[in-house]
């Protein structure tokens, strides 16, 4: 049996990777379809920005999340490590 897949990217998750809490701020509001595709990422939106919070395996899953956002034309304003 293989490693579980992350819901938002289909990439295999490394069970030994250290998970880190991140806050990713993007410009504008994300639509409901994109927000649903990013689960289990939590999203809080205003008219100017959306704040995404997630516990991700350091580096790889963060890079995958940013890649998915950019592929949908979303501008990442900041990334903060919360741990």
JODA-V610516 format. One record per residue. N is the residue number from 1. RES is the residue in three letters. OMEGA is omega in whole degrees, -180 to 180 (999 if undefined). Layout:
N;RES;OMEGA
N;RES;OMEGA
//
This chain:
1;UNK;-177
2;UNK;177
3;UNK;179
4;UNK;178
5;UNK;173
6;UNK;-175
7;UNK;-172
8;UNK;-174
9;UNK;-176
10;UNK;180
11;UNK;176
12;UNK;-179
13;UNK;175
14;UNK;-176
15;UNK;-177
16;UNK;-180
17;UNK;179
18;UNK;179
19;UNK;-178
20;UNK;175
21;UNK;-180
22;UNK;168
23;UNK;-180
24;UNK;179
25;UNK;179
26;UNK;-180
27;UNK;176
28;UNK;180
29;UNK;173
30;UNK;178
31;UNK;-177
32;UNK;-179
33;UNK;179
34;UNK;178
35;UNK;180
36;UNK;-180
37;UNK;-178
38;UNK;180
39;UNK;17
40;UNK;176
41;UNK;177
42;UNK;-178
43;UNK;173
44;UNK;-173
45;UNK;166
46;UNK;178
47;UNK;-175
48;UNK;-174
49;UNK;173
50;UNK;177
51;UNK;179
52;UNK;177
53;UNK;-179
54;UNK;172
55;UNK;-174
56;UNK;172
57;UNK;-174
58;UNK;176
59;UNK;-170
60;UNK;-179
61;UNK;176
62;UNK;178
63;UNK;178
64;UNK;179
65;UNK;180
66;UNK;179
67;UNK;178
68;UNK;179
69;UNK;-179
70;UNK;180
71;UNK;176
72;UNK;176
73;UNK;-179
74;UNK;179
75;UNK;177
76;UNK;-179
77;UNK;180
78;UNK;174
79;UNK;-180
80;UNK;173
81;UNK;-177
82;UNK;179
83;UNK;999
//
